[in-house]
Amino acid sequence: MNLLKITKIGCIALGVLGIIFLFIVFATGDDTIKMSAASGEFGVITPIILLSQLILLIAVIVTLLFSLRGLAKDKAKMKSALTSAGLFLAVVVVAFFLSSGVETPMRDGKVLSAIGSQLVGTGIRVFYILAIIAVGLMIFSGGTRFLKK
């Protein structure tokens, strides 16, 4: 059996399972589901959620495998990918050292640790740095095109 046939059979099986779970939800009804959920019983909805998580996991694994396989076949692509990953890691490290962490009380009474606060600041700074780089590259690219004409 080839990979295409196995993939088609797997997709059909997951689709049929999804339809069965959907009909079970429809047959149960909204009111019954809401009443069950209020008492902490999620038995009708759980199979659909688990199926969607399984499909997401399969999609992520297949995407990663084919991406890594494509990178492994071409040395130039591998070098470019590793360079990009290294530059991204450098941005994260710079943002981490620029961030300061302070223990912060939250609304629910819990306390956000200093390292947690620093990681949040890191994420925000990484976003800003990458946004500035993207806008700068767009302006540079547009400016060079404009000057060439």
N, CA, C and O of each residue as an XYZ file, in Angstrom:
596
protein
N       0.841     -1.181      0.000
C       0.000      0.000      0.000
C       0.885      1.242      0.000
O       1.838      1.331      0.774
N       0.574      2.180     -0.851
C       1.406      3.377     -0.899
C       0.911      4.429      0.099
O      -0.168      4.307      0.678
N       1.726      5.452      0.277
C       1.455      6.478      1.278
C       0.166      7.246      0.979
O      -0.561      7.612      1.903
N      -0.120      7.490     -0.283
C      -1.325      8.224     -0.653
C      -2.582      7.463     -0.236
O      -3.530      8.060      0.273
N      -2.591      6.163     -0.448
C      -3.750      5.350     -0.087
C      -3.936      5.314      1.433
O      -5.060      5.404      1.928
N      -2.838      5.183      2.160
C      -2.914      5.179      3.623
C      -3.425      6.525      4.130
O      -4.239      6.571      5.052
N      -2.955      7.609      3.539
C      -3.396      8.949      3.936
C      -4.881      9.144      3.673
O      -5.593      9.691      4.515
N      -5.352      8.702      2.517
C      -6.780      8.828      2.193
C      -7.632      8.037      3.172
O      -8.661      8.529      3.637
N      -7.214      6.818      3.490
C      -7.975      5.988      4.428
C      -7.997      6.631      5.811
O      -9.031      6.644      6.479
N      -6.850      7.166      6.240
C      -6.785      7.841      7.533
C      -7.667      9.072      7.582
O      -8.352      9.302      8.579
N      -7.662      9.863      6.525
C      -8.504     11.070      6.470
C      -9.988     10.710      6.496
O     -10.785     11.352      7.180
N     -10.337      9.685      5.748
C     -11.744      9.247      5.725
C     -12.162      8.753      7.105
O     -13.255      9.069      7.576
N     -11.296      7.979      7.751
C     -11.619      7.459      9.086
C     -11.789      8.590     10.092
O     -12.732      8.576     10.883
N     -10.890      9.565     10.073
C     -11.015     10.703     10.994
C     -12.259     11.533     10.680
O     -12.927     12.017     11.594
N     -12.570     11.700      9.406
C     -13.784     12.427      9.023
C     -15.042     11.730      9.485
O     -15.961     12.376      9.988
N     -15.098     10.393      9.318
C     -16.271      9.627      9.767
C     -16.409      9.721     11.285
O     -17.516      9.874     11.802
N     -15.275      9.629     12.007
C     -15.331      9.778     13.467
C     -15.871     11.150     13.855
O     -16.700     11.266     14.757
N     -15.401     12.183     13.173
C     -15.889     13.531     13.447
C     -17.379     13.670     13.200
O     -18.076     14.314     13.983
N     -17.878     13.077     12.125
C     -19.316     13.141     11.827
C     -20.123     12.390     12.881
O     -21.185     12.847     13.303
N     -19.611     11.237     13.300
C     -20.312     10.472     14.349
C     -20.386     11.286     15.633
O     -21.447     11.378     16.251
N     -19.264     11.877     16.038
C     -19.260     12.685     17.254
C     -20.174     13.892     17.131
O     -20.823     14.281     18.102
N     -20.231     14.487     15.947
C     -21.111     15.631     15.720
C     -22.571     15.228     15.856
O     -23.355     15.951     16.472
N     -22.953     14.073     15.285
C     -24.333     13.605     15.419
C     -24.685     13.292     16.868
O     -25.825     13.489     17.288
N     -23.718     12.807     17.627
C     -23.968     12.552     19.052
C     -24.249     13.863     19.769
O     -25.140     13.927     20.616
N     -23.500     14.906     19.438
C     -23.741     16.218     20.054
C     -25.112     16.743     19.652
O     -25.853     17.246     20.496
N     -25.461     16.631     18.364
C     -26.773     17.091     17.907
C     -27.896     16.309     18.573
O     -28.917     16.884     18.951
N     -27.713     15.004     18.719
C     -28.753     14.181     19.325
C     -28.925     14.504     20.806
O     -30.027     14.393     21.343
N     -27.849     14.901     21.462
C     -27.924     15.204     22.895
C     -28.670     16.508     23.128
O     -29.489     16.588     24.043
N     -28.414     17.504     22.342
C     -29.113     18.775     22.466
C     -28.346     19.780     23.299
O     -27.543     19.422     24.160
N     -28.611     21.050     23.022
C     -27.907     22.147     23.686
C     -28.191     22.197     25.186
O     -27.278     22.330     26.001
N     -29.469     22.089     25.533
C     -29.842     22.232     26.943
C     -29.206     21.147     27.807
O     -28.715     21.427     28.901
N     -29.216     19.922     27.318
C     -28.625     18.819     28.080
C     -27.124     19.015     28.224
O     -26.560     18.750     29.286
N     -26.483     19.472     27.173
C     -25.038     19.711     27.229
C     -24.719     20.826     28.220
O     -23.772     20.711     28.997
N     -25.505     21.908     28.200
C     -25.288     23.015     29.136
C     -25.505     22.567     30.579
O     -24.741     22.942     31.469
N     -26.540     21.767     30.811
C     -26.808     21.275     32.171
C     -25.676     20.364     32.649
O     -25.252     20.440     33.803
N     -25.196     19.512     31.760
C     -24.095     18.606     32.116
C     -22.813     19.396     32.383
O     -22.068     19.094     33.316
N     -22.570     20.397     31.561
C     -21.361     21.202     31.732
C     -21.401     21.983     33.042
O     -20.368     22.178     33.682
N     -22.586     22.428     33.440
C     -22.715     23.161     34.696
C     -22.358     22.275     35.890
O     -21.867     22.766     36.906
N     -22.607     20.968     35.767
C     -22.271     20.057     36.861
C     -20.886     19.436     36.693
O     -20.499     18.574     37.481
N     -20.127     19.867     35.667
C     -18.768     19.395     35.475
C     -18.647     18.173     34.585
O     -17.572     17.580     34.510
N     -19.717     17.778     33.908
C     -19.702     16.604     33.029
C     -19.591     17.082     31.580
O     -20.495     17.738     31.064
N     -18.472     16.745     30.929
C     -18.231     17.177     29.559
C     -18.121     15.982     28.619
O     -17.446     16.071     27.593
N     -18.761     14.881     28.941
C     -18.612     13.631     28.212
C     -19.020     13.688     26.760
O     -18.473     12.942     25.948
N     -19.957     14.541     26.398
C     -20.432     14.595     25.020
C     -19.455     15.387     24.143
O     -19.238     15.041     22.981
N     -18.878     16.431     24.691
C     -17.998     17.312     23.926
C     -16.556     16.792     23.899
O     -15.817     17.071     22.955
N     -16.158     16.046     24.916
C     -14.774     15.578     25.031
C     -14.272     14.810     23.805
O     -13.148     15.065     23.375
N     -15.043     13.880     23.216
C     -14.518     13.169     22.039
C     -14.186     14.084     20.858
O     -13.213     13.842     20.144
N     -14.976     15.120     20.652
C     -14.698     16.049     19.549
C     -13.411     16.818     19.827
O     -12.595     17.022     18.929
N     -13.238     17.240     21.068
C     -12.025     17.975     21.430
C     -10.798     17.083     21.276
O      -9.781     17.516     20.734
N     -10.888     15.842     21.748
C      -9.763     14.923     21.622
C      -9.446     14.626     20.157
O      -8.278     14.540     19.780
N     -10.476     14.471     19.335
C     -10.261     14.234     17.906
C      -9.582     15.426     17.252
O      -8.673     15.255     16.439
N     -10.015     16.628     17.597
C      -9.391     17.813     17.005
C      -7.942     17.949     17.467
O      -7.084     18.360     16.686
N      -7.658     17.610     18.726
C      -6.274     17.648     19.195
C      -5.417     16.609     18.470
O      -4.262     16.875     18.137
N      -5.982     15.434     18.229
C      -5.264     14.393     17.494
C      -4.951     14.849     16.072
O      -3.837     14.655     15.587
N      -5.926     15.449     15.409
C      -5.722     15.927     14.041
C      -4.671     17.043     14.025
O      -3.825     17.080     13.132
N      -4.719     17.947     15.001
C      -3.715     19.002     15.085
C      -2.321     18.412     15.307
O      -1.357     18.853     14.682
N      -2.210     17.423     16.187
C      -0.935     16.769     16.437
C      -0.392     16.100     15.178
O       0.795     16.213     14.870
N      -1.253     15.413     14.462
C      -0.843     14.761     13.213
C      -0.362     15.802     12.201
O       0.661     15.607     11.544
N      -1.101     16.906     12.076
C      -0.725     17.955     11.116
C       0.624     18.575     11.476
O       1.450     18.820     10.598
N       0.847     18.827     12.763
C       2.114     19.428     13.198
C       3.275     18.472     12.938
O       4.323     18.884     12.440
N       3.088     17.192     13.277
C       4.157     16.208     13.081
C       4.494     16.047     11.595
O       5.666     16.030     11.217
N       3.464     15.931     10.764
C       3.706     15.765      9.325
C       4.389     16.999      8.748
O       5.306     16.879      7.936
N       3.952     18.170      9.156
C       4.569     19.403      8.675
C       6.036     19.484      9.077
O       6.894     19.818      8.260
N       6.317     19.178     10.328
C       7.706     19.215     10.785
C       8.573     18.190     10.054
O       9.695     18.491      9.648
N       8.042     16.980      9.892
C       8.818     15.938      9.227
C       9.159     16.317      7.790
O      10.309     16.189      7.370
N       8.166     16.782      7.037
C       8.423     17.135      5.653
C       9.304     18.380      5.531
O      10.112     18.483      4.608
N       9.147     19.322      6.459
C      10.011     20.507      6.449
C      11.456     20.122      6.731
O      12.367     20.555      6.026
N      11.665     19.311      7.758
C      13.022     18.887      8.096
C      13.626     18.018      6.996
O      14.820     18.109      6.712
N      12.799     17.179      6.380
C      13.288     16.354      5.272
C      13.725     17.227      4.096
O      14.758     16.968      3.478
N      12.944     18.251      3.792
C      13.299     19.183      2.723
C      14.570     19.953      3.035
O      15.388     20.200      2.149
N      14.737     20.338      4.314
C      15.955     21.047      4.693
C      17.174     20.140      4.622
O      18.256     20.574      4.227
N      16.997     18.888      5.002
C      18.129     17.958      5.009
C      18.623     17.658      3.597
O      19.798     17.343      3.407
N      17.755     17.750      2.625
C      18.137     17.450      1.241
C      18.953     18.564      0.596
O      19.741     18.301     -0.313
N      18.779     19.802      1.049
C      19.436     20.940      0.415
C      20.312     21.668      1.434
O      19.801     22.233      2.401
N      21.604     21.656      1.224
C      22.559     22.262      2.162
C      22.388     23.776      2.252
O      22.540     24.354      3.328
N      22.075     24.418      1.138
C      21.908     25.871      1.151
C      20.690     26.268      1.987
O      20.736     27.239      2.742
N      19.603     25.509      1.846
C      18.412     25.781      2.646
C      18.686     25.541      4.126
O      18.211     26.287      4.982
N      19.460     24.491      4.423
C      19.795     24.165      5.812
C      20.618     25.304      6.426
O      20.370     25.717      7.559
N      21.586     25.800      5.675
C      22.421     26.892      6.165
C      21.578     28.141      6.405
O      21.752     28.821      7.416
N      20.680     28.440      5.494
C      19.804     29.603      5.623
C      18.876     29.452      6.832
O      18.664     30.407      7.579
N      18.330     28.260      7.019
C      17.428     28.026      8.145
C      18.165     28.140      9.475
O      17.645     28.731     10.422
N      19.369     27.580      9.553
C      20.146     27.669     10.791
C      20.578     29.107     11.078
O      20.622     29.522     12.237
N      20.895     29.864     10.033
C      21.230     31.272     10.215
C      20.032     32.049     10.747
O      20.167     32.853     11.669
N      18.878     31.812     10.173
C      17.663     32.490     10.629
C      17.328     32.109     12.064
O      16.959     32.969     12.863
N      17.453     30.833     12.396
C      17.178     30.386     13.764
C      18.168     31.012     14.743
O      17.788     31.402     15.847
N      19.432     31.109     14.342
C      20.437     31.735     15.200
C      20.163     33.214     15.424
O      20.310     33.716     16.538
N      19.766     33.908     14.368
C      19.433     35.334     14.507
C      18.209     35.531     15.393
O      18.164     36.463     16.196
N      17.217     34.656     15.251
C      16.028     34.748     16.105
C      16.415     34.495     17.559
O      15.952     35.200     18.456
N      17.257     33.499     17.796
C      17.719     33.204     19.149
C      18.489     34.391     19.723
O      18.365     34.696     20.909
N      19.282     35.061     18.888
C      20.008     36.252     19.336
C      19.040     37.361     19.744
O      19.269     38.043     20.743
N      17.966     37.546     18.984
C      16.958     38.551     19.336
C      16.313     38.202     20.669
O      16.088     39.083     21.498
N      16.013     36.922     20.882
C      15.391     36.495     22.143
C      16.348     36.731     23.310
O      15.928     37.199     24.368
N      17.622     36.414     23.128
C      18.603     36.608     24.203
C      18.753     38.092     24.530
O      18.781     38.466     25.702
N      18.850     38.935     23.509
C      18.957     40.379     23.739
C      17.715     40.889     24.471
O      17.830     41.671     25.415
N      16.538     40.452     24.044
C      15.299     40.883     24.702
C      15.244     40.389     26.142
O      14.751     41.096     27.021
N      15.743     39.186     26.388
C      15.733     38.644     27.752
C      16.607     39.492     28.672
O      16.214     39.792     29.799
N      17.787     39.879     28.198
C      18.674     40.674     29.040
C      18.216     42.122     29.179
O      18.588     42.795     30.140
N      17.417     42.607     28.238
C      16.858     43.956     28.358
C      15.661     44.004     29.298
O      15.302     45.075     29.787
N      15.041     42.857     29.556
C      13.847     42.798     30.405
C      14.248     42.659     31.866
O      15.257     42.042     32.207
N      13.422     43.255     32.710
C      13.645     43.105     34.153
C      12.441     42.383     34.747
O      11.306     42.564     34.306
N      12.709     41.581     35.732
C      11.635     40.820     36.346
C      11.337     41.318     37.747
O      12.240     41.505     38.562
N      10.059     41.529     38.014
C       9.609     41.973     39.326
C       8.455     41.077     39.750
O       7.539     40.824     38.967
N       8.499     40.602     40.981
C       7.396     39.791     41.486
C       6.130     40.629     41.470
O       6.108     41.731     42.017
N       5.075     40.117     40.846
C       3.866     40.899     40.636
C       2.645     40.149     41.158
O       2.401     39.014     40.748
N       1.867     40.768     42.064
C       0.620     40.117     42.492
C      -0.429     40.215     41.385
O      -0.562     41.245     40.723
N      -1.173     39.116     41.197
C      -2.204     39.100     40.162
C      -3.575     39.218     40.805
O      -3.700     39.172     42.029
N      -4.599     39.369     39.982
C      -5.957     39.594     40.474
C      -6.517     38.422     41.271
O      -7.284     38.613     42.214
N      -6.129     37.204     40.885
C      -6.698     36.028     41.543
C      -5.983     35.681     42.843
O      -6.251     34.633     43.430
N      -5.084     36.537     43.301
C      -4.404     36.311     44.555
C      -3.067     35.614     44.400
O      -2.286     35.575     45.351
N      -2.783     35.071     43.244
C      -1.494     34.420     43.020
C      -0.431     35.480     42.732
O      -0.739     36.648     42.494
N       0.817     35.041     42.759
C       1.923     35.961     42.515
C       2.705     35.473     41.307
O       3.095     34.308     41.233
N       2.928     36.381     40.358
C       3.764     36.086     39.192
C       5.212     36.248     39.614
O       5.604     37.309     40.100
N       6.010     35.205     39.431
C       7.410     35.238     39.866
C       8.208     36.253     39.052
O       7.770     36.735     38.008
N       9.382     36.552     39.568
C      10.249     37.521     38.879
C      10.676     36.986     37.519
O      10.709     37.733     36.541
N      11.005     35.693     37.448
C      11.421     35.128     36.158
C      10.239     35.078     35.193
O      10.414     35.277     33.991
N       9.038     34.815     35.710
C       7.835     34.834     34.865
C       7.590     36.223     34.301
O       7.246     36.381     33.129
N       7.770     37.225     35.149
C       7.617     38.608     34.710
C       8.669     38.960     33.659
O       8.379     39.666     32.693
N       9.898     38.462     33.856
C      10.961     38.725     32.889
C      10.673     38.037     31.564
O      10.968     38.594     30.506
N      10.099     36.832     31.601
C       9.755     36.133     30.365
C       8.631     36.842     29.611
O       8.636     36.885     28.381
N       7.674     37.393     30.344
C       6.610     38.173     29.693
C       7.206     39.405     29.015
O       6.870     39.718     27.873
N       8.083     40.092     29.721
C       8.757     41.248     29.139
C       9.589     40.866     27.928
O       9.663     41.613     26.952
N      10.221     39.686     27.999
C      11.008     39.197     26.869
C      10.127     39.004     25.646
O      10.487     39.427     24.547
N       8.983     38.374     25.827
C       8.066     38.148     24.711
C       7.613     39.444     24.073
O       7.548     39.553     22.849
N       7.300     40.427     24.903
C       6.860     41.724     24.376
C       7.994     42.411     23.617
O       7.782     42.956     22.534
N       9.187     42.382     24.183
C      10.328     43.020     23.524
C      10.704     42.301     22.225
O      11.073     42.952     21.247
N      10.616     40.979     22.205
C      10.890     40.236     20.966
C       9.915     40.677     19.884
O      10.308     40.904     18.740
N       8.637     40.797     20.252
C       7.636     41.252     19.284
C       7.999     42.632     18.742
O       7.963     42.851     17.531
N       8.349     43.561     19.630
C       8.688     44.916     19.186
C       9.936     44.927     18.306
O       9.965     45.608     17.281
N      10.964     44.177     18.698
C      12.198     44.148     17.910
C      11.925     43.589     16.516
O      12.377     44.152     15.518
N      11.183     42.477     16.449
C      10.890     41.877     15.142
C       9.990     42.779     14.305
O      10.138     42.841     13.084
N       9.058     43.481     14.951
C       8.198     44.410     14.204
C       9.023     45.563     13.636
O       8.819     45.974     12.494
N       9.948     46.079     14.432
C      10.800     47.174     13.955
C      11.675     46.698     12.796
O      11.841     47.412     11.807
N      12.233     45.494     12.921
C      13.050     44.941     11.839
C      12.213     44.775     10.568
O      12.676     45.108      9.477
N      10.993     44.265     10.699
C      10.141     44.048      9.528
C       9.783     45.368      8.853
O       9.856     45.487      7.630
N       9.400     46.351      9.650
C       9.056     47.650      9.069
C      10.287     48.282      8.421
O      10.195     48.856      7.335
N      11.441     48.177      9.089
C      12.674     48.724      8.525
C      13.038     48.068      7.206
O      13.448     48.754      6.270
N      12.897     46.758      7.113
C      13.200     46.060      5.868
C      12.219     46.428      4.756
O      12.609     46.531      3.593
N      10.942     46.628      5.111
C       9.969     47.044      4.097
C      10.296     48.447      3.582
O      10.207     48.708      2.382
N      10.670     49.336      4.482
C      11.023     50.698      4.064
C      12.291     50.662      3.216
O      12.361     51.329      2.183
N      13.290     49.897      3.635
C      14.542     49.778      2.881
C      14.292     49.206      1.493
O      14.816     49.716      0.503
N      13.487     48.140      1.421
C      13.197     47.513      0.139
C      12.414     48.461     -0.772
O      12.719     48.579     -1.959
N      11.428     49.119     -0.229
C      10.658     50.076     -1.015
C      11.492     51.265     -1.447
O      11.339     51.768     -2.560
N      12.376     51.715     -0.564
C      13.240     52.854     -0.891
C      14.215     52.519     -1.995
O      14.451     53.336     -2.884
N      14.791     51.313     -1.950
C      15.728     50.944     -3.011
C      15.010     50.767     -4.344
O      15.557     51.117     -5.389
N      13.824     50.243     -4.321
C      13.047     50.118     -5.570
C      12.690     51.481     -6.122
O      12.758     51.706     -7.331
N      12.302     52.405     -5.226
C      11.927     53.750     -5.630
C      13.116     54.480     -6.241
O      12.972     55.184     -7.241
N      14.290     54.312     -5.640
C      15.473     55.004     -6.149
C      15.972     54.420     -7.456
O      16.597     55.132     -8.241
N      15.714     53.137     -7.717
C      16.141     52.508     -8.973
C      15.327     53.010    -10.153
O      15.827     53.043    -11.277
N      14.089     53.399     -9.917
C      13.219     53.849    -11.010
C      13.436     55.257    -11.324
O      12.786     55.797    -12.219
